[in-house]
Amino acid sequence: MSDPLAAGIHALSACGLADGFAAVLGAHRFLYNDRIELPDLAQPLHRLAHDWRRQASGVWGLVVHDWSTLSYHAHTRKTDQAQLTNRKSKGYELAALLLVEGHAGHPIAPLEIRLRGARAVHSTRTPTPSPKSFRIDEVLASMQAVRDLGLEGPLVHVIDREADGLAHYRAWQAAGHHFLVRAKGGRVVRYQGVEVSLAVLAQRLTLRRCRDVTYKGRTAVQHVACAEVVLDRPAWRQRRAAGKRLVNQRVPGAPITLRLVVSRVCDPTGTTVAVWYLLTNVPVEVDTATVALWYYWRWRIESLFKLLKSAGLQVEAWQQQDSVALTKRLLVAAMACALVWRLERQETVEGATLRRLLVRLSGRQVARGRGFTAPALLAGLWSLLAMLEVLQEHSVEQLRRYRDLLLGATEEESG
């Protein structure tokens, strides 16, 4: 074994990452073992969450929910692909819950992975959801599953605008869950006894400068304001009629009081580039600026999907022929992402050694002075896993003989 590789493997223990790497390596070897169930493969991720909580007992944890589509247009052997956005669009729907540290926005680990195919949903959560269920309806069950993990300490579930539904707000609050959802500007609420839309109400509030942020790669400034609002209208919820057609059902319910946090992001010239209307039931002890920052950290789950898809592991090029095998490999990839996030934060000499090794194995170019990127670390880790799997079947001496054979063949051809 070469010196750089040996130094890199030694660095795993020195960095305190050996357990995480062992979990990734072990899960990688169980990819094609039918006796291993998805909840079993998720246990190392849950241990990472518990490890973080023991070290940060009082810090709020953000549980970010999101969905992404996986498309396999040229993979005709994947016969269980589901219909996605239209009749011509097929693939799988990937759902994930990502635990993010609420103070600095560091991603910790995915807590749940679900993949919906044409005939079934494969999930780390039990019981497994029905493939016919609406994905927003599954949020409450996912919240309960996170609670059942026993992560003592404050948690808030952060979800994008798709979750803006009054019936869901009432159900989540009744179950005792904290949530933070981006709402639509047209949602009507009652403010100081008068009905008004969120967009109109936001114009009446006084926004104050909060912090400098980065928006789509550019420097921007965030401004915030807040107000207490009441939601007392009946809710409307979509359901299937005769198995296909969607109908709206009227769902009455008691009024609930939430906090509206308006977050406006401006470029250096003062031009508004984004406005978020955030509804939350977190305690008032959590200030408005912190709530706005929590939603800003939601982009971490977009980074997870990017690592899995275009910037890291190229999941849409994987050759697994069914959604079960695909989900198992996604779980291994999720563990690898969690390991890479921990390695990114290592400031030791050993951590730097391991990062250099993984970048070298990745074969990727990194900008001068930057040293490493998460996609390069992830690609290098995946290469390392493949190398170690080869070493389980072949000795170093055998590999050297294969190298000599190849070099000899090359010399004969050139001669």
C-alpha positions as CSV (number, residue, x, y, z in Angstrom):
1,M,0.0,0.0,0.0
2,S,1.3,3.4,-0.9
3,D,2.4,5.9,1.8
4,P,-0.3,8.5,1.0
5,L,-3.0,5.9,1.3
6,A,-1.6,4.5,4.5
7,A,-1.4,8.0,5.9
8,G,-4.9,8.7,4.9
9,I,-6.3,5.6,6.5
10,H,-4.4,6.3,9.7
11,A,-5.9,9.8,9.7
12,L,-9.4,8.3,9.9
13,S,-8.7,7.2,13.5
14,A,-6.7,10.3,14.4
15,C,-9.7,12.5,13.3
16,G,-12.2,10.5,15.2
17,L,-13.9,9.4,11.9
18,A,-13.1,5.7,12.1
19,D,-16.5,4.7,13.3
20,G,-18.2,6.7,10.6
21,F,-16.0,5.2,7.9
22,A,-16.6,1.7,9.2
23,A,-20.3,2.3,9.0
24,V,-20.0,3.4,5.4
25,L,-17.7,0.5,4.5
26,G,-20.0,-2.0,6.2
27,A,-23.1,-0.6,4.5
28,H,-21.3,-0.7,1.2
29,R,-20.7,-4.4,1.6
30,F,-24.4,-5.0,2.5
31,L,-25.7,-3.4,-0.8
32,Y,-26.8,-6.7,-2.3
33,N,-27.7,-8.5,0.9
34,D,-31.5,-9.1,0.8
35,R,-31.6,-9.8,4.5
36,I,-30.6,-6.3,5.4
37,E,-33.6,-4.0,5.7
38,L,-33.6,-0.2,5.0
39,P,-34.2,0.7,8.7
40,D,-31.1,-1.3,9.6
41,L,-29.0,0.6,7.1
42,A,-30.2,3.9,8.6
43,Q,-29.0,3.1,12.1
44,P,-25.5,4.6,11.6
45,L,-27.1,7.8,10.5
46,H,-29.2,7.9,13.6
47,R,-26.1,7.3,15.8
48,L,-24.5,10.3,14.2
49,A,-27.5,12.4,15.1
50,H,-27.3,11.1,18.7
51,D,-23.6,11.8,18.9
52,W,-24.2,15.4,17.8
53,R,-27.0,15.8,20.3
54,R,-24.8,14.6,23.2
55,Q,-22.3,17.3,22.3
56,A,-24.9,20.1,21.7
57,S,-27.7,19.3,24.1
58,G,-29.2,22.8,24.1
59,V,-28.7,23.8,20.5
60,W,-31.8,23.8,18.2
61,G,-31.7,21.1,15.6
62,L,-33.3,21.9,12.2
63,V,-35.0,18.9,10.5
64,V,-35.2,20.0,6.9
65,H,-37.8,18.2,4.7
66,D,-37.5,18.2,0.9
67,W,-38.2,16.1,-2.2
68,S,-36.3,15.7,-5.5
69,T,-36.9,13.7,-8.7
70,L,-34.4,11.1,-10.1
71,S,-34.7,10.7,-13.8
72,Y,-33.5,7.7,-15.9
73,H,-34.7,8.4,-19.4
74,A,-32.3,5.9,-21.0
75,H,-32.5,3.1,-18.4
76,T,-35.1,0.8,-19.9
77,R,-34.4,-2.0,-17.4
78,K,-35.7,0.1,-14.5
79,T,-39.3,-1.1,-14.9
80,D,-40.7,0.2,-11.7
81,Q,-40.2,3.9,-12.5
82,A,-43.2,6.1,-11.4
83,Q,-44.9,8.8,-13.4
84,L,-43.6,12.2,-12.1
85,T,-44.6,15.6,-13.3
86,N,-46.4,14.5,-16.5
87,R,-47.2,11.4,-18.5
88,K,-43.9,11.5,-20.4
89,S,-41.8,12.1,-17.2
90,K,-40.8,8.9,-15.4
91,G,-38.3,8.2,-12.6
92,Y,-38.3,8.1,-8.8
93,E,-39.3,10.6,-6.2
94,L,-36.6,10.9,-3.5
95,A,-37.6,12.3,-0.1
96,A,-35.1,13.2,2.6
97,L,-35.0,14.6,6.1
98,L,-31.7,16.3,6.9
99,L,-30.6,17.2,10.4
100,V,-28.8,20.6,10.4
101,E,-27.2,22.3,13.4
102,G,-29.1,25.4,14.1
103,H,-26.3,27.6,15.4
104,A,-23.9,27.6,12.4
105,G,-25.9,25.6,9.8
106,H,-23.7,22.6,9.7
107,P,-25.4,19.5,8.1
108,I,-25.2,16.5,10.5
109,A,-26.8,13.5,8.8
110,P,-30.0,12.5,6.9
111,L,-32.5,11.1,9.3
112,E,-34.9,9.5,6.8
113,I,-34.7,8.5,3.1
114,R,-37.7,7.5,1.0
115,L,-37.8,6.5,-2.7
116,R,-41.2,6.2,-4.4
117,G,-41.5,4.0,-7.4
118,A,-44.5,2.9,-9.5
119,R,-45.7,0.2,-7.1
120,A,-44.1,0.9,-3.7
121,V,-42.3,3.3,-1.5
122,H,-39.0,2.1,0.0
123,S,-38.3,3.9,3.3
124,T,-36.1,3.9,6.3
125,R,-39.3,4.7,8.3
126,T,-41.7,2.1,9.5
127,P,-44.5,1.6,8.6
128,T,-43.7,2.2,5.0
129,P,-45.9,4.9,3.4
130,S,-48.4,4.0,0.7
131,P,-47.3,4.9,-2.9
132,K,-50.7,6.6,-3.3
133,S,-50.4,8.9,-0.4
134,F,-49.7,12.6,-0.9
135,R,-46.2,13.4,0.1
136,I,-47.2,16.4,2.3
137,D,-49.5,14.0,4.3
138,E,-46.4,12.0,5.2
139,V,-44.7,14.9,6.9
140,L,-46.6,14.3,10.2
141,A,-45.5,10.6,10.3
142,S,-42.0,11.7,9.6
143,M,-42.1,14.2,12.4
144,Q,-43.3,11.5,14.8
145,A,-40.5,9.1,13.6
146,V,-37.9,11.8,14.4
147,R,-39.5,12.2,17.8
148,D,-39.3,8.4,18.3
149,L,-35.5,8.6,17.7
150,G,-35.2,10.1,21.2
151,L,-33.1,13.1,20.2
152,E,-33.5,15.0,23.5
153,G,-33.3,18.7,22.9
154,P,-35.2,21.3,20.8
155,L,-36.1,20.5,17.2
156,V,-37.9,22.5,14.5
157,H,-39.1,21.1,11.2
158,V,-38.2,23.3,8.3
159,I,-40.2,22.9,5.0
160,D,-40.5,24.9,1.8
161,R,-43.6,26.5,0.4
162,E,-45.1,23.2,-0.8
163,A,-46.1,22.5,2.9
164,D,-48.2,25.7,3.2
165,G,-51.4,24.0,4.3
166,L,-53.6,25.1,7.1
167,A,-54.9,21.6,7.9
168,H,-51.3,20.4,8.2
169,Y,-50.4,23.4,10.5
170,R,-53.2,22.4,12.8
171,A,-52.3,18.8,12.8
172,W,-48.6,19.4,13.5
173,Q,-49.3,21.9,16.3
174,A,-51.8,19.6,17.9
175,A,-49.2,16.8,17.9
176,G,-46.7,19.2,19.7
177,H,-44.2,19.6,16.8
178,H,-42.4,22.9,16.1
179,F,-42.3,23.9,12.5
180,L,-41.1,26.7,10.2
181,V,-42.7,26.8,6.8
182,R,-42.4,29.3,3.9
183,A,-45.9,30.4,3.1
184,K,-47.5,31.8,-0.1
185,G,-47.9,35.6,-0.2
186,G,-51.6,35.2,-1.0
187,R,-52.4,33.3,2.2
188,V,-55.0,35.2,4.2
189,V,-54.6,35.6,7.9
190,R,-56.1,37.7,10.7
191,Y,-53.9,40.5,12.0
192,Q,-55.2,42.7,14.8
193,G,-58.7,41.5,14.0
194,V,-58.6,42.3,10.3
195,E,-58.2,39.8,7.5
196,V,-55.2,40.5,5.2
197,S,-52.9,38.6,2.9
198,L,-49.3,38.0,4.0
199,A,-47.9,40.0,1.1
200,V,-50.0,43.0,2.0
201,L,-49.2,42.7,5.7
202,A,-45.5,42.5,4.9
203,Q,-45.7,45.9,3.3
204,R,-47.1,47.4,6.5
205,L,-44.4,46.1,8.7
206,T,-41.1,47.9,9.4
207,L,-38.1,45.7,8.3
208,R,-34.8,46.1,10.0
209,R,-31.4,45.2,8.6
210,C,-30.3,41.8,10.0
211,R,-27.2,40.4,8.5
212,D,-25.1,40.0,5.3
213,V,-25.8,36.8,3.4
214,T,-24.8,35.1,0.2
215,Y,-27.7,34.7,-2.3
216,K,-27.0,32.6,-5.4
217,G,-23.3,33.2,-5.0
218,R,-23.5,36.9,-4.5
219,T,-23.3,39.2,-1.5
220,A,-26.7,40.4,-0.3
221,V,-28.3,41.9,2.8
222,Q,-31.1,40.3,4.8
223,H,-33.9,42.4,6.4
224,V,-36.5,41.0,8.8
225,A,-39.8,41.9,10.5
226,C,-42.4,39.9,12.5
227,A,-46.0,39.9,13.5
228,E,-48.4,37.6,15.4
229,V,-51.2,36.3,13.1
230,V,-54.2,34.1,13.5
231,L,-55.3,31.5,11.0
232,D,-59.0,30.9,11.5
233,R,-60.4,30.0,8.1
234,P,-61.5,26.4,7.1
235,A,-58.7,24.5,5.5
236,W,-58.8,22.8,2.1
237,R,-57.1,19.5,1.4
238,Q,-56.7,17.6,-1.9
239,R,-57.8,14.0,-2.0
240,R,-58.2,11.5,-4.8
241,A,-61.6,10.6,-6.1
242,A,-62.1,7.2,-7.8
243,G,-58.3,6.7,-7.5
244,K,-57.4,9.4,-10.1
245,R,-59.2,12.7,-10.1
246,L,-58.2,15.3,-7.4
247,V,-60.9,17.0,-5.4
248,N,-60.7,19.6,-2.7
249,Q,-62.1,18.7,0.7
250,R,-63.2,21.4,3.2
251,V,-61.6,20.8,6.6
252,P,-62.9,23.0,9.5
253,G,-60.7,23.6,12.5
254,A,-60.0,25.7,15.5
255,P,-58.0,29.0,15.1
256,I,-54.3,28.8,15.6
257,T,-51.9,31.6,16.4
258,L,-48.5,31.6,14.6
259,R,-45.6,34.1,14.2
260,L,-45.1,35.6,10.8
261,V,-41.5,36.4,10.0
262,V,-40.9,38.4,6.8
263,S,-37.4,38.0,5.4
264,R,-36.3,40.3,2.5
265,V,-33.0,39.8,0.7
266,C,-31.6,42.8,-1.2
267,D,-28.5,43.2,-3.3
268,P,-25.9,45.9,-2.5
269,T,-28.0,48.5,-4.5
270,G,-31.1,47.9,-2.4
271,T,-33.0,45.9,-5.0
272,T,-35.1,43.1,-3.6
273,V,-34.0,39.7,-4.9
274,A,-36.1,37.5,-2.6
275,V,-38.9,37.8,-0.1
276,W,-39.9,34.9,2.2
277,Y,-43.1,34.8,4.3
278,L,-42.3,32.4,7.1
279,L,-44.9,31.0,9.5
280,T,-43.7,29.3,12.7
281,N,-44.8,28.2,16.1
282,V,-41.4,28.2,17.8
283,P,-41.2,29.9,21.2
284,V,-40.9,33.7,21.3
285,E,-37.6,33.3,23.0
286,V,-36.2,32.4,19.6
287,D,-35.7,35.9,18.1
288,T,-36.9,36.9,14.6
289,A,-33.4,37.1,13.1
290,T,-32.7,33.5,14.2
291,V,-35.9,32.2,12.6
292,A,-34.9,33.9,9.3
293,L,-31.5,32.4,9.6
294,W,-32.9,28.9,10.1
295,Y,-34.9,29.1,6.9
296,Y,-31.7,30.4,5.1
297,W,-30.0,27.2,6.3
298,R,-32.7,25.2,4.4
299,W,-30.5,25.3,1.4
300,R,-28.3,22.6,3.0
301,I,-30.7,19.9,1.8
302,E,-30.3,21.3,-1.7
303,S,-26.6,20.8,-1.3
304,L,-27.3,17.1,-0.3
305,F,-29.3,16.5,-3.5
306,K,-26.6,18.2,-5.5
307,L,-23.9,16.0,-4.0
308,L,-26.0,12.9,-4.8
309,K,-26.9,14.0,-8.3
310,S,-24.7,16.4,-10.4
311,A,-21.8,17.4,-8.2
312,G,-20.8,14.2,-6.5
313,L,-22.1,10.7,-7.0
314,Q,-24.1,11.0,-10.2
315,V,-27.0,9.0,-8.9
316,E,-28.9,9.4,-12.2
317,A,-26.3,7.3,-13.9
318,W,-26.4,4.4,-11.4
319,Q,-27.2,1.0,-13.0
320,Q,-29.3,-0.7,-10.2
321,Q,-32.3,-2.2,-11.9
322,D,-34.9,-1.7,-9.2
323,S,-35.8,0.9,-6.6
324,V,-35.0,-1.4,-3.6
325,A,-31.3,-1.7,-4.6
326,L,-31.3,2.0,-5.6
327,T,-32.5,3.0,-2.2
328,K,-29.9,0.9,-0.4
329,R,-27.1,2.5,-2.4
330,L,-28.6,6.0,-1.7
331,L,-28.4,5.2,2.0
332,V,-24.7,4.3,1.7
333,A,-24.2,7.6,-0.2
334,A,-26.0,9.5,2.5
335,M,-23.6,8.0,5.1
336,A,-20.7,9.0,2.8
337,C,-22.1,12.6,2.7
338,A,-22.3,12.7,6.5
339,L,-18.7,11.5,6.8
340,V,-17.5,14.2,4.3
341,W,-19.3,16.9,6.2
342,R,-17.5,15.9,9.4
343,L,-14.2,15.8,7.5
344,E,-14.8,19.3,6.1
345,R,-14.9,20.6,9.7
346,Q,-11.7,18.9,10.8
347,E,-9.0,21.4,11.5
348,T,-6.2,18.9,12.5
349,V,-3.1,17.8,10.5
350,E,-4.7,14.4,10.1
351,G,-7.8,15.9,8.7
352,A,-5.8,17.8,6.1
353,T,-3.9,14.6,5.2
354,L,-7.1,12.7,4.7
355,R,-8.6,15.5,2.6
356,R,-5.5,15.5,0.3
357,L,-5.8,11.8,-0.2
358,L,-9.5,11.9,-1.1
359,V,-9.0,14.8,-3.5
360,R,-6.1,12.8,-5.1
361,L,-8.3,9.7,-5.5
362,S,-11.1,11.8,-7.0
363,G,-9.0,12.9,-9.9
364,R,-10.8,16.3,-9.8
365,Q,-9.2,19.7,-10.2
366,V,-9.6,22.1,-7.3
367,A,-9.0,25.8,-7.5
368,R,-5.6,27.0,-6.3
369,G,-5.7,27.9,-2.6
370,R,-9.0,26.2,-1.9
371,G,-7.5,22.8,-1.2
372,F,-10.7,20.7,-1.4
373,T,-14.4,20.7,-2.2
374,A,-17.2,18.5,-0.8
375,P,-17.8,16.9,-4.3
376,A,-14.1,16.1,-4.6
377,L,-14.0,14.6,-1.1
378,L,-17.2,12.5,-1.8
379,A,-15.9,11.3,-5.2
380,G,-12.6,10.3,-3.6
381,L,-14.3,8.5,-0.7
382,W,-16.4,6.5,-3.2
383,S,-13.2,5.5,-5.0
384,L,-11.6,4.5,-1.7
385,L,-14.5,2.3,-0.9
386,A,-14.1,0.6,-4.3
387,M,-10.4,0.1,-3.7
388,L,-10.9,-1.4,-0.3
389,E,-13.5,-3.8,-1.7
390,V,-10.9,-4.9,-4.2
391,L,-8.4,-5.4,-1.4
392,Q,-10.9,-7.8,0.3
393,E,-10.6,-10.2,-2.7
394,H,-7.0,-9.6,-3.8
395,S,-3.8,-9.2,-1.9
396,V,-1.4,-6.3,-2.4
397,E,1.1,-8.7,-4.0
398,Q,-1.5,-9.9,-6.5
399,L,-2.3,-6.3,-7.4
400,R,1.3,-5.6,-8.0
401,R,1.6,-8.6,-10.3
402,Y,-1.4,-7.3,-12.3
403,R,0.3,-4.0,-12.5
404,D,3.5,-5.6,-13.8
405,L,1.5,-7.6,-16.3
406,L,-0.2,-4.5,-17.6
407,L,3.1,-2.6,-17.8
408,G,4.7,-5.4,-19.6
409,A,1.9,-5.6,-22.1
410,T,2.1,-1.9,-22.7
411,E,5.9,-2.1,-23.3
412,E,5.5,-5.0,-25.8
413,E,2.9,-3.0,-27.7
414,S,5.0,0.1,-27.8
415,G,8.0,-2.0,-28.9
